[in-house]
Amino acid sequence: MTSPARSVTVSRTRLLSRPPVCIPDDLVDRSLPKASGVVTLPGHIAWSAPYTFDMDNRKQLIYMYQTVMTEGLDDDVRYYIDIDVLVELWDDLWLSPYVREAWSAWLYDRGLIDDSAGC
């Protein structure tokens, strides 16, 4: 499910458009193929270094999840985000408020986290 882009007031005269947060409904399908090991994110997700992440390293995994959840398209999210790992990492992820809000509501609606506040 893709949320529409939101406009945010930066000043009285300037609006900043936020990209949509991509959260595909079928992310809960545990039969979907998932990334593992050492992965290199595509350029449309990882704009600057690091581009490569060792998914067995918790710090790198957290950073990769944050990046994919913020910048990834539906197919990226399906491949790089494992729902069970996401729930395990949830409290340690730093996400922009609008990204956390979208993911928190999605996870809450599916009974995967206890509250929709996400804090």
Protein Blocks (a to p, Z undefined) as FASTA:
>chain_A
ZZddddddfbfmbccddddddddfklmmmkbccdehjddddfklmmbccfbdcfkbmklm
mmmmmmmmmmpcfklmmmmpcfklmmmmmmmpccdfklmmmmmmmmmmnopafbfnlZZ
